[in-house]
Amino acid sequence: MSSEPSETKATRVTSFDVAERAGVNQSTVSRALAGSPQVTPATRERVLAVARELGYTVDQRASGLRTGRTDTVAVVILQGPEDKAPSGNPFYFELLGSICEAASARGLETLVSLQSEDGRLSGDYVKRGQADGTIVIGSARHSSAWTYFQQLQRSTGNLAFWGSPFDDARWVRSDNHGGGRIATSHLLDRGYRKIAFVGPLGTGPGQFAERFAGYREALAERGAQPIEASIYPDGDRKSQGYHAARDMIERDGSIDAFFAASDRLAFGVLDYLKEIGRDVPEDVGIVGFDGMSAGTISSPPLTTVAPDLAKAAEALLRMAIDGETSVTQRVNVKLIERASVRPA
């Protein structure tokens, strides 16, 4: 008579198993794995060695229930129709990368959600026990989405914004005004005299308006006048930059420089100038804003004003995770010189 081998069900290793093997009690295991200073280094090392040997991992859900923390930050990226792949905004994802890096250094996981105004907006990750704080990234053109998140921010302290058009909110921004001055002064210093601004201002208060204010101020100090496009068609930023440059050049062919309020706008300007045979930087100079890595492979490589994304990420995490009381913060910007402006 033959018998079939019985199936054995693998049992999950628990902290009690680790405690028994390490010769300590279960509470010591929990404190050791949490990095508590109440546990001596020797005991911690012994517990960690046993945990590795047994293949024990902490049940994060159970740990979260005990501590009230998830060790997770949620990041919401707002997207309009013009931001969706393949024409999405690369700057958002460069900032996201900096946030992920800063979160990892803190031992935090990052939960990412792409949301659009025509979809279901959601930001109550803390209330649902999915995150300890939430960061929202977007631009002023996502107006209805920002209204939703501004209302949500009034009821929760663990929500921080990048790109919010509202001043009465907890946000982190670039030094947009200072960046506008830096870009415009750089073009003036390199001998350009008729400098046009590229960036729609019709979306109301926001980062473009602040950059325009710095541009206008720098021009006024040198006795120069601002030049703006008359229309910006719907669509992605690159297309808007192309049409804005065409509009202004057709009205005034003597324009010899552009300050674009974003790198994506600047890429559109570059496309138009190439189409009409204008040499960059000899005939026309261009400075963008955002410091996108894509600017290193444009033709020519784009001179740009870059915010300190590492500092921005740290500031956003302090607001969202630590509940830092400061409601607003600016991060420094710097000029990155490439090849779209004449050398000194």
Backbone torsions as a table, in degrees:
resi	resn	phi	psi	omega
1	MET	NA	120.9	-178.5
2	SER	-97.6	151.7	178.8
3	SER	-124.1	140.7	177.8
4	GLU	-74.6	139.5	177.3
5	PRO	-62.7	135.8	-179.7
6	SER	-75.5	142.2	178.5
7	GLU	-81.9	135.3	178.1
8	THR	-107.7	136.2	-179.5
9	LYS	-95.5	124.3	-179.6
10	ALA	-63.9	132.8	178.4
11	THR	-96.6	144.6	-178.0
12	ARG	-77.9	131.1	177.9
13	VAL	-70.3	134.3	-179.7
14	THR	-114.8	171.6	177.9
15	SER	-65.7	-24.7	177.6
16	PHE	-69.1	-36.2	176.3
17	ASP	-63.1	-42.3	178.6
18	VAL	-63.7	-41.8	-179.7
19	ALA	-61.9	-44.1	-179.1
20	GLU	-63.2	-44.6	-178.3
21	ARG	-68.1	-36.6	-176.9
22	ALA	-83.7	-10.8	178.7
23	GLY	75.7	32.3	177.8
24	VAL	-131.9	175.0	176.3
25	ASN	-88.6	167.1	-173.5
26	GLN	-63.9	-35.4	-179.8
27	SER	-65.4	-32.5	176.5
28	THR	-66.6	-38.5	176.5
29	VAL	-59.9	-47.3	-179.4
30	SER	-60.3	-44.2	-179.2
31	ARG	-67.6	-38.5	-179.5
32	ALA	-63.7	-44.3	-178.7
33	LEU	-71.1	-22.5	177.9
34	ALA	-87.9	-3.6	179.5
35	GLY	78.0	25.9	-177.5
36	SER	-66.0	136.1	177.2
37	PRO	-69.7	-9.2	178.6
38	GLN	-73.3	-12.9	-179.3
39	VAL	-102.3	132.3	-179.1
40	THR	-68.6	153.1	178.8
41	PRO	-55.1	-39.5	-178.3
42	ALA	-64.8	-44.4	179.4
43	THR	-65.4	-41.1	179.5
44	ARG	-60.4	-44.5	-179.9
45	GLU	-63.2	-38.7	179.3
46	ARG	-66.0	-41.7	178.9
47	VAL	-64.8	-44.0	-179.7
48	LEU	-63.8	-39.5	179.5
49	ALA	-63.7	-42.8	179.3
50	VAL	-67.0	-41.2	179.4
51	ALA	-59.9	-42.0	178.1
52	ARG	-65.5	-42.0	-178.8
53	GLU	-62.0	-40.6	-177.2
54	LEU	-87.2	-8.1	-177.8
55	GLY	73.3	30.2	-178.2
56	TYR	-81.8	133.9	173.0
57	THR	-127.0	149.3	-178.6
58	VAL	-71.9	133.6	173.2
59	ASP	-76.3	102.0	-174.1
60	GLN	-62.9	-34.0	179.4
61	ARG	-66.2	-43.8	178.6
62	ALA	-66.6	-40.4	178.4
63	SER	-61.3	-40.9	179.4
64	GLY	-63.1	-37.9	178.9
65	LEU	-64.6	-36.0	-179.1
66	ARG	-74.2	-42.7	-172.9
67	THR	-93.7	-17.2	-176.2
68	GLY	78.0	12.1	-180.0
69	ARG	-126.4	150.8	178.2
70	THR	-107.0	-13.0	-174.3
71	ASP	54.8	40.2	-178.9
72	THR	-137.4	139.7	170.9
73	VAL	-114.1	133.4	177.0
74	ALA	-92.6	137.8	176.7
75	VAL	-124.5	118.9	177.3
76	VAL	-101.4	125.5	175.4
77	ILE	-108.6	117.4	-179.7
78	LEU	-79.6	136.0	-178.7
79	GLN	-132.9	130.0	168.0
80	GLY	-93.2	176.2	178.3
81	PRO	-54.9	-33.7	-177.3
82	GLU	-77.3	-11.0	-176.5
83	ASP	-96.9	-6.9	-173.8
84	LYS	-78.9	153.7	-177.6
85	ALA	-54.1	143.0	5.8
86	PRO	-91.4	8.3	-175.9
87	SER	-105.1	26.4	-178.7
88	GLY	-64.7	167.5	-177.0
89	ASN	-83.2	106.3	-177.6
90	PRO	-62.7	-27.1	-178.7
91	PHE	-61.0	-40.5	179.2
92	TYR	-55.8	-40.3	-175.5
93	PHE	-79.1	-24.4	172.6
94	GLU	-70.4	-40.3	175.2
95	LEU	-65.9	-40.6	177.2
96	LEU	-58.4	-42.3	178.4
97	GLY	-59.2	-40.5	178.7
98	SER	-66.8	-37.8	178.2
99	ILE	-65.3	-44.4	178.8
100	CYS	-60.0	-41.6	-179.7
101	GLU	-65.4	-44.2	179.7
102	ALA	-67.5	-37.3	178.4
103	ALA	-66.0	-42.7	179.6
104	SER	-61.1	-37.9	178.6
105	ALA	-63.7	-24.3	177.4
106	ARG	-90.9	-2.1	-176.0
107	GLY	80.7	24.4	-178.1
108	LEU	-105.0	146.9	169.4
109	GLU	-88.1	160.4	178.5
110	THR	-121.6	125.2	176.0
111	LEU	-104.1	124.1	-174.1
112	VAL	-114.0	134.1	177.8
113	SER	-132.0	124.3	174.0
114	LEU	-94.1	122.7	-175.8
115	GLN	-129.5	148.7	-180.0
116	SER	-125.8	159.1	-178.1
117	GLU	-66.8	-26.8	-179.6
118	ASP	-90.1	4.8	177.6
119	GLY	-110.4	-169.4	-179.4
120	ARG	-85.6	116.6	179.6
121	LEU	-83.4	141.5	-179.6
122	SER	-151.4	133.1	179.8
123	GLY	-142.1	6.1	-174.9
124	ASP	-91.5	50.9	-179.0
125	TYR	-67.4	-34.2	179.1
126	VAL	-67.9	-45.0	-179.7
127	LYS	-61.0	-35.7	-179.0
128	ARG	-83.4	-0.1	178.7
129	GLY	74.1	24.1	180.0
130	GLN	-98.6	-17.0	-177.4
131	ALA	-155.5	161.5	176.9
132	ASP	-93.5	-11.5	179.1
133	GLY	-170.6	163.2	-176.9
134	THR	-133.2	136.4	175.2
135	ILE	-114.8	132.9	179.0
136	VAL	-115.8	129.3	-179.7
137	ILE	-117.9	132.1	177.5
138	GLY	-174.0	-169.5	177.2
139	SER	-127.2	172.0	-175.2
140	ALA	-61.7	-23.1	-177.4
141	ARG	-70.5	-14.1	177.2
142	HIS	-88.8	56.2	-167.4
143	SER	-63.1	-47.2	-176.5
144	SER	-68.1	-34.8	176.9
145	ALA	-65.3	-41.5	179.7
146	TRP	-63.9	-36.3	177.7
147	THR	-60.1	-43.3	177.6
148	TYR	-60.2	-48.7	-175.9
149	PHE	-72.2	-31.2	176.1
150	GLN	-64.3	-42.4	177.8
151	GLN	-63.8	-39.1	178.6
152	LEU	-65.9	-37.1	-177.9
153	GLN	-63.8	-28.5	-179.9
154	ARG	-66.9	-18.4	-177.9
155	SER	-108.5	-2.1	179.1
156	THR	-141.2	142.3	-178.8
157	GLY	-92.1	-6.3	-174.4
158	ASN	-107.1	53.1	-178.2
159	LEU	-141.0	124.0	-177.6
160	ALA	-129.7	147.4	-173.1
161	PHE	-118.7	145.0	163.8
162	TRP	-122.6	122.4	177.8
163	GLY	95.8	3.9	-179.6
164	SER	-63.8	136.1	176.7
165	PRO	-81.3	-5.6	-176.6
166	PHE	-94.3	131.1	176.8
167	ASP	-78.6	-29.9	-178.6
168	ASP	-87.3	63.4	179.6
169	ALA	-153.1	167.8	175.8
170	ARG	-90.2	108.8	-175.0
171	TRP	-139.7	162.1	169.3
172	VAL	-121.5	135.6	178.3
173	ARG	-138.8	162.5	168.5
174	SER	-68.6	162.8	167.1
175	ASP	-76.7	78.4	-173.0
176	ASN	-66.4	-42.4	179.1
177	HIS	-62.6	-48.1	178.3
178	GLY	-62.5	-37.6	178.5
179	GLY	-65.1	-38.5	176.0
180	GLY	-62.2	-40.0	177.4
181	ARG	-65.6	-43.7	-178.6
182	ILE	-61.2	-47.5	-177.9
183	ALA	-62.2	-47.1	-176.5
184	THR	-68.6	-42.5	178.6
185	SER	-63.3	-36.7	178.6
186	HIS	-62.7	-44.6	179.0
187	LEU	-64.0	-42.7	178.3
188	LEU	-63.1	-41.6	-179.7
189	ASP	-64.3	-25.3	-179.8
190	ARG	-93.3	11.7	171.0
191	GLY	95.0	2.7	176.7
192	TYR	-81.0	144.0	-172.8
193	ARG	-122.5	-32.2	179.4
194	LYS	-111.8	93.2	-171.4
195	ILE	-105.4	120.6	-179.4
196	ALA	-97.9	150.3	178.2
197	PHE	-101.7	134.8	177.9
198	VAL	-119.0	115.7	179.6
199	GLY	162.2	119.8	-179.6
200	PRO	-66.2	132.5	180.0
201	LEU	-107.4	0.7	-175.3
202	GLY	-73.8	-8.6	179.3
203	THR	-80.4	4.4	178.2
204	GLY	91.0	-164.1	-177.9
205	PRO	-61.2	144.8	-178.3
206	GLY	168.8	-170.1	-172.5
207	GLN	-68.9	-36.0	178.6
208	PHE	-62.9	-41.2	180.0
209	ALA	-63.1	-38.7	178.4
210	GLU	-67.2	-38.9	178.8
211	ARG	-67.5	-37.6	177.7
212	PHE	-64.1	-39.4	179.7
213	ALA	-62.1	-40.7	177.5
214	GLY	-66.8	-40.4	176.4
215	TYR	-59.4	-49.5	-177.3
216	ARG	-63.6	-39.5	-179.8
217	GLU	-65.2	-43.5	179.6
218	ALA	-64.0	-39.1	177.2
219	LEU	-63.7	-45.3	-177.2
220	ALA	-59.7	-36.2	179.7
221	GLU	-65.6	-22.6	178.6
222	ARG	-105.2	7.4	178.9
223	GLY	74.8	23.4	-179.6
224	ALA	-104.9	159.6	-177.8
225	GLN	-107.6	144.9	177.0
226	PRO	-72.4	151.2	177.2
227	ILE	-129.4	127.9	-178.0
228	GLU	-127.5	155.8	174.1
229	ALA	-75.4	151.6	-179.1
230	SER	-87.5	-26.5	-178.6
231	ILE	-141.6	153.1	172.1
232	TYR	-134.5	110.7	-179.5
233	PRO	-68.6	157.5	173.5
234	ASP	-63.1	152.6	179.5
235	GLY	135.9	-171.1	-178.0
236	ASP	-76.5	166.6	-174.7
237	ARG	-63.7	-37.5	-179.6
238	LYS	-61.5	-43.4	177.8
239	SER	-64.2	-39.5	178.3
240	GLN	-63.6	-40.5	177.8
241	GLY	-62.2	-42.2	178.6
242	TYR	-59.2	-51.0	-176.4
243	HIS	-69.6	-34.5	177.6
244	ALA	-64.9	-44.4	178.9
245	ALA	-62.5	-43.3	179.3
246	ARG	-62.5	-43.2	179.5
247	ASP	-58.5	-46.5	-175.4
248	MET	-74.9	-39.4	178.7
249	ILE	-65.9	-37.8	178.7
250	GLU	-67.0	-29.0	177.9
251	ARG	-84.6	-30.5	-177.3
252	ASP	-149.1	95.5	-177.5
253	GLY	-70.5	-7.0	-179.4
254	SER	-88.4	-0.8	175.8
255	ILE	-58.5	129.4	-176.4
256	ASP	-121.1	8.6	177.0
257	ALA	-163.2	156.3	176.9
258	PHE	-133.9	136.1	165.1
259	PHE	-108.9	113.6	-179.4
260	ALA	-97.6	134.0	-175.3
261	ALA	-71.8	-7.2	171.8
262	SER	-151.2	158.0	179.0
263	ASP	-64.1	-36.7	-179.6
264	ARG	-64.1	-38.0	173.3
265	LEU	-61.4	-42.3	-178.9
266	ALA	-62.8	-35.9	178.4
267	PHE	-62.4	-36.8	176.9
268	GLY	-66.9	-38.6	176.6
269	VAL	-62.0	-44.8	178.3
270	LEU	-57.9	-41.8	-180.0
271	ASP	-61.8	-42.9	-178.4
272	TYR	-67.5	-44.1	-179.1
273	LEU	-62.9	-38.0	176.3
274	LYS	-63.5	-39.6	-178.8
275	GLU	-62.3	-36.6	-177.2
276	ILE	-96.6	5.9	173.7
277	GLY	80.8	20.5	176.1
278	ARG	-85.1	131.5	-179.8
279	ASP	-81.0	129.9	173.7
280	VAL	-112.7	118.5	18.9
281	PRO	-106.1	1.3	-172.4
282	GLU	-65.2	-47.4	179.8
283	ASP	-83.2	-41.0	-174.6
284	VAL	-139.8	135.1	175.3
285	GLY	-103.1	151.6	-179.9
286	ILE	-139.8	135.0	171.3
287	VAL	-126.6	131.9	176.1
288	GLY	-101.9	-168.3	179.7
289	PHE	-148.1	128.9	173.7
290	ASP	137.7	-25.6	179.7
291	GLY	69.2	29.4	-177.8
292	MET	-64.2	141.4	179.7
293	SER	-64.7	-24.2	178.2
294	ALA	-61.0	-23.2	179.1
295	GLY	-66.7	-17.3	179.3
296	THR	-75.2	-18.6	-177.3
297	ILE	-116.4	8.5	173.4
298	SER	-72.5	170.6	-178.8
299	SER	-124.0	106.1	-4.3
300	PRO	-77.6	168.6	174.9
301	PRO	-54.6	138.5	-169.1
302	LEU	-88.2	124.6	168.5
303	THR	-70.2	137.0	-171.4
304	THR	-151.1	159.9	172.2
305	VAL	-99.8	124.5	-173.1
306	ALA	-115.7	127.7	171.7
307	PRO	-75.5	156.2	177.2
308	ASP	-80.5	94.2	-174.4
309	LEU	-68.5	-30.6	177.4
310	ALA	-64.2	-43.2	177.4
311	LYS	-67.1	-38.2	178.4
312	ALA	-61.2	-44.5	-179.9
313	ALA	-62.2	-43.9	179.8
314	GLU	-62.7	-42.0	-179.7
315	ALA	-65.7	-41.5	178.8
316	LEU	-63.8	-39.9	178.5
317	LEU	-67.7	-38.3	177.8
318	ARG	-61.7	-40.0	178.6
319	MET	-69.3	-46.7	-172.7
320	ALA	-77.9	-40.0	-174.7
321	ILE	-95.7	-45.4	-175.7
322	ASP	-87.8	-12.2	-177.9
323	GLY	67.6	34.4	-179.6
324	GLU	-53.1	135.2	-172.4
325	THR	-73.7	-22.1	177.5
326	SER	-60.1	126.4	-174.5
327	VAL	-88.5	-20.1	179.5
328	THR	-141.7	153.6	176.3
329	GLN	-155.6	138.5	174.5
330	ARG	-102.9	143.9	173.8
331	VAL	-110.5	147.6	-177.3
332	ASN	-65.7	154.8	175.4
333	VAL	-124.5	160.3	176.5
334	LYS	-144.4	154.4	177.5
335	LEU	-83.9	129.4	173.5
336	ILE	-108.0	109.6	-177.3
337	GLU	-84.5	124.9	175.0
338	ARG	-123.3	-123.9	-171.3
339	ALA	-125.7	13.6	-178.9
340	SER	-95.2	5.7	176.2
341	VAL	-130.8	141.9	179.9
342	ARG	-58.3	141.5	176.3
343	PRO	-68.8	161.5	-179.8
344	ALA	-66.3	NA	NA
